[in-house]
Amino acid sequence: MVDKLTTVRRANLGRRVGRIDSETMVSMEQSLAVFLGLAR
């Protein structure tokens, strides 16, 4: 399900696929904060 968060050990991660710019990262962080109920 998309609405469930989980953690993943670094050892279980594969190689990086790409990068995102700073503006997109800020937008993702804000969206995550709203989803978790940490922001309005």
C-alpha positions, 0 to 999 in steps of 0.5 A, a space after each residue: 500500500 502506498 499509505 504505509 511507510 517503512 524503513 529499508 536498511 542501506 545494505 538492501 538498497 541497490 545503485 542509484 537510478 537518478 537525481 532530483 533537483 533541490 526544488 523537487 526535493 523541497 516539494 517532496 519533503 513538504 508533501 511528506 510532512 503533510 502526509 505524516 501530519 507534521 505540517 498544515 
